């Protein structure tokens, strides 16, 4: 039991870090569309201009989409088959953990030779509260049939956003989210047929 007590903070940290990196994705599509007809794309400027994020983040997202579209065999074109648009939203989650009475970390020996009245895990005391915040973002990628002006596929990714100062980490996180969304294209049900 003592080993679990020592490993618990480490296990908790791993779970928190793993939870921070997870991205959940879903997609939807028009089942009557033949996705083999789409080979070229362009960005839908009108839709992208409406997105309320910094121009720098828009560029990061668009570069990541370009890479993924290229990986899917698409070619960027002035006369595209598909228009690509994006939409984003975010929410900040604030968690307040109230302090309270409890046992501290470390060993608390009682009278010599005994574990003490409060056991081997420390003396009781009051511990203050903590506040943590995290920003969760959602990115939607829409593929629109240019001729029909109809949405044919939409992918959505939701995950924690990197809000620190390191640009490399922000770019990496954006690439991860876009790549995970684009694993849903072409639709799996369509590919299986």
C-alpha positions in Angstrom: 0.0 0.0 0.0 2.9 2.3 0.7 4.2 1.9 -2.9 0.8 2.9 -4.3 0.8 6.0 -2.1 4.2 7.0 -3.5 3.2 6.2 -7.1 -0.2 7.9 -6.9 1.0 11.5 -7.6 3.0 10.2 -10.6 0.1 8.2 -12.0 -2.2 11.2 -11.5 0.3 13.5 -13.4 0.4 11.0 -16.3 -3.4 10.9 -16.5 -3.6 14.7 -16.5 -1.0 15.0 -19.3 -2.6 12.3 -21.3 -6.0 14.0 -20.9 -4.6 17.3 -22.1 -3.3 15.8 -25.3 -6.5 14.0 -26.3 -8.5 15.2 -29.2 -12.0 13.9 -29.9 -13.2 14.0 -33.5 -16.5 13.4 -35.3 -17.5 13.9 -38.9 -20.6 14.1 -41.0 -21.2 13.9 -44.7 -23.7 13.7 -47.5 -24.1 10.0 -48.3 -25.3 10.7 -51.8 -21.9 12.3 -52.8 -19.3 10.4 -54.8 -16.1 11.6 -53.1 -14.0 10.3 -56.0 -15.1 13.3 -58.0 -13.1 15.7 -55.9 -9.4 16.2 -56.7 -8.8 20.0 -56.4 -9.5 22.5 -53.7 -9.2 26.1 -52.7 -9.9 28.0 -49.4 -13.3 29.7 -49.1 -12.1 33.2 -48.2 -15.5 34.5 -47.3 -16.1 31.9 -44.7 -12.5 32.0 -43.3 -12.6 35.8 -43.0 -15.5 35.5 -40.6 -13.6 33.3 -38.1 -12.8 35.2 -34.9 -9.3 34.1 -34.2 -6.0 35.9 -34.9 -4.7 36.0 -38.5 -1.6 34.2 -37.3 -3.7 31.3 -36.0 -5.7 31.2 -39.2 -2.5 30.9 -41.2 -1.4 28.1 -38.9 -4.6 26.2 -39.4 -4.7 26.8 -43.2 -1.1 25.5 -43.5 -2.0 22.4 -41.6 -5.0 21.9 -43.8 -2.9 22.3 -46.9 -0.6 19.6 -45.7 -3.4 17.2 -44.9 -5.2 17.9 -48.2 -2.0 17.2 -50.1 -1.6 14.0 -48.2 -5.1 13.0 -49.3 -4.1 13.6 -53.0 -5.8 17.0 -53.4 -4.2 19.8 -55.5 -4.7 23.4 -54.7 -6.4 25.1 -57.7 -7.8 28.4 -59.0 -10.8 26.4 -60.3 -11.4 23.9 -57.5 -13.9 21.1 -57.1 -14.1 21.7 -53.4 -14.0 24.8 -51.2 -12.5 24.5 -47.7 -13.8 26.6 -44.9 -13.2 26.6 -41.2 -15.1 27.7 -38.1 -13.8 27.8 -34.5 -15.0 28.3 -31.0 -13.5 28.0 -27.6 -14.4 27.9 -24.0 -12.4 28.5 -20.9 -13.0 26.1 -18.0 -12.2 27.3 -14.5 -11.9 24.7 -11.8 -11.8 25.9 -8.1 -10.7 23.4 -5.6 -11.5 24.5 -2.1 -9.1 23.9 0.7 -9.9 22.0 3.7 -8.7 19.9 6.5 -6.7 16.9 5.6 -3.3 15.2 5.9 -0.2 16.5 4.3 2.4 14.7 2.3 5.4 13.1 3.9 6.0 11.1 7.0 4.6 12.2 10.4 6.0 10.2 13.3 4.3 10.4 16.6 5.9 9.5 19.8 9.2 7.7 19.4 8.7 4.1 18.2 5.1 4.7 17.1 3.4 5.8 13.9 1.6 8.4 15.9 -2.0 9.3 16.5 -2.4 10.6 12.9 -0.9 7.6 11.1 2.2 7.5 8.9 1.1 10.1 6.4 1.6 13.4 8.2 -0.1 15.7 10.6 -3.5 17.1 9.9 -3.8 20.7 8.8 -5.6 23.2 6.7 -4.7 23.4 3.0 -5.7 26.4 0.9 -7.6 26.2 -2.3 -6.3 26.2 -5.9 -7.7 27.5 -9.1 -6.8 26.0 -12.5 -8.0 27.0 -15.9 -7.9 25.3 -19.3 -9.0 26.4 -22.7 -10.8 23.9 -24.9 -11.2 24.7 -28.5 -13.3 23.2 -31.3 -12.2 23.4 -34.9 -14.7 22.6 -37.8 -13.4 21.9 -41.3 -16.0 22.1 -44.0 -15.7 20.8 -47.5 -18.2 22.5 -49.9 -19.0 21.3 -53.4 -18.1 24.5 -55.4 -20.6 23.9 -58.3 -23.5 23.0 -56.1 -22.6 25.3 -53.2 -23.5 22.5 -50.8 -21.7 21.2 -47.8 -20.6 17.7 -48.5 -18.4 16.9 -45.5 -17.7 18.4 -42.1 -15.1 17.3 -39.5 -14.9 18.6 -36.0 -12.1 18.3 -33.5 -12.3 19.2 -29.9 -9.3 19.4 -27.6 -7.3 21.5 -25.1 -5.5 24.4 -26.7 -2.0 25.4 -26.0 -2.2 29.0 -24.5 1.5 29.5 -23.6 4.1 31.6 -25.2 6.0 29.0 -27.2 4.9 29.3 -30.8 6.4 25.9 -31.7 4.0 24.2 -29.2 1.0 26.1 -30.5 1.8 25.2 -34.1 2.3 21.5 -33.1 -1.0 21.4 -31.3 -2.8 22.9 -34.3 -1.2 20.4 -36.7 -2.3 17.6 -34.3 -5.9 18.7 -34.2 -6.1 19.2 -38.0 -4.5 15.9 -38.7 -6.8 14.0 -36.4 -9.9 15.7 -38.0 -8.7 14.8 -41.5 -8.3 11.1 -40.6 -12.1 11.1 -40.9 -11.9 12.0 -44.7 -13.0 10.4 -46.9 -15.9 9.0 -44.9 -15.2 5.5 -43.6 -18.6 4.3 -44.6 -18.0 5.5 -48.1 -14.6 3.9 -48.3 -15.9 0.5 -47.0 -18.5 0.3 -49.8 
